[in-house]
């Protein structure tokens, strides 16, 4: 097994994001999906971490499972919100003992269902967590980037400065999903002007349900362009046609990103298989990586 930053030096990556399942049925579904996703030969799989640490054990279990299967590199999401420093160190030491070498360091958010005030942790920002992770073991550390700016940032310039500081301490970044190549290229150019040239992997989410993606886009600070919305709404009465349009739009975006020199593609799979596989087939990536 290897650190992801070392792999990025020698290959264009293809990676996937997975959720730790909540129910026995969801667990069975994911176990059925993993072999098909492994057929894409992903460079790594990132495993999400629930708000406020709500999936702490389930995240750990899935990360370690993927590590033991040895089919791809697992990357554990870890959020510092609502965790004391000693809790974070304990989580990181468990990963190190298990042989896990890759962590995505996030600030995180409180769970939306939390009753009343939700106490924040001891670390205020993701950059603080990056520094802590690096101090515990020789982890490869990734951070999140928002091509259109973080929704809580006062302006884009401030967000870029925070991202540059965060990425300056980390090894690479993965973006939230977006729909315009120009937003990604502007992000990379802005970072370069700030002296940061580490890899920034674009995150891709195909639109399979317009309402749900629009809701997630609003939370992440992304915008769905009018022309994209129009293409999906034209076939809104036919779920199969919506799926086909979403895959086509994502394929076009991926093709343009690769043509512009993106270091890889990261797919937000929602623990589904078919859309990611279809996009990779359209791009010729599935056969090229076999």
Secondary structure, 3 states (H helix, E strand, C coil): CCCHHHHHCCCCEEEEEECCCCCHHHHHHHHHHHHHHHCCCCCEEEECCCHHHCCHHHHHHHHHHHHHHCCCEEEEEEECCCCCHHHHHHHHHHHHHHCCCEEEEECCCCCCCCCCCCCCCCCCCHHHHHHHHHHHCCCEEEEEECCCCCCCCCCHHHHHHHHHHHHHHCCEEEEEECCCHHHHHHHHHHHHHCCCCCCEEEEECCCCCHHHHHHHHHHHCCCCCHHHHHHHHCCCCCHHHHHHHHHHHHHHHHHHHHHCCCCEEEEECCCCCHHHHHHHHHHCHHHHCC
